[in-house]
Amino acid sequence: MKIKSVRARVFEWKGKTVPPQGNFCSNAMDLVYSNTESMSTFRFHSWTVVEIETDDGIIGLGNVALAPAIAKAIIDQYLTPLVLGQDPWDYEYLWQRMYRATHAWGRKGVTMAAISAIDLAIWDILGKSVGKPVFKLLGGRTKEKIPVYYSKLYRTNLDEMQAEAQKYKDEGFTAFKMRFGYGPAHLQKGVAENLKSVEAIREVIGYDNDLMLECYMGWNLEYARRMLPKLEKFEPRWLEEPVIADDIDGYAELNQLSSIPISGGEHEFSLYGFKQLLDKKAVSVVQYDTNRVGGITAAHKINALCEAYSVPVIPHAGQMHNYHLTMSTLASPMSEYFPMFDVEVGNELFYYIFDGEPVAENGFVQLDDDKPGLGLTMKTEFLDQFNIIE
Ligand SMILES: [Mg+2]
């Protein structure tokens, strides 16, 4: 079996979107003076889909959501020539070819995300070529089904947030992640608002359900040092990305500071990036995303590393490329779950582009033992609501 063609297309959403609301989610741009709304940098309204076809007619699907147009250019100009005519079963060799050929300017960020998309499509081909789901090639089923946590609860008014938490608690979810709306730029008033929102959600979900707290890199170390002791009484399962991804020493300090475990990794890349986080005890929960970290070939190695460090892997975003990794290892006890909503942040677009994404039932998703590959197909229902760039 040989790779015959690689096609990367950008799907740019032009349909209806929910406008950003003030203090929706703290983020890394909050600390930078700007005349534009900081939430505008926190929306991902296009996605790159990669289709790799083999000489025996199998088509593998991969995807990348970081800087889609740049990812497509990297795939078209640099990565495609490295995999054309090659055997997809030589996935480690192909991964090393892509990683090392782009090493002078790649390594992390959008280049690794582009490599991830190719790698995902390759694994989809491997599964389809032997009629097995990808998780069966990685270690197989380690769980009856995958526990998932409800991930939304952006900062709106507290009544709306409470109603949202109640609705999904009634649907059977037992773990919830909420977003902080405020950071250092909002001074002491923002501290009080942040605490009020956590209290409001705990009031609805109680203490026999898990609560995760998301900062999305919107705080700094000094602010996080002040916040953590105030948050301990709410017993969060973890506090996510308190500071920017490059401040690894900051993560390490915060992770030792209180009883609250610090999580991160959705903006970290490759086996080496995670070795550094684990060596420094910077995170107590690893949250790579397979479509950024280097694909399944890299994520599978990171799972092994996390197993050895006894640090759980709870991948960013859920979605099929991550569920297969969670299903196949004991290092991963659960996964994130973005529910399908009208297009808002952009995480939802996955549902608009692909068919086959599992819908949570009672706080679990299930993978089919008999569905080959990643289990995704292209969806036709919303095609007219995208600009598609070849
Ligand atoms: Mg996150």
Residues whose N, C-alpha, C, O or C-beta is under 5 A from the ligand:
A	BS01	MG	none
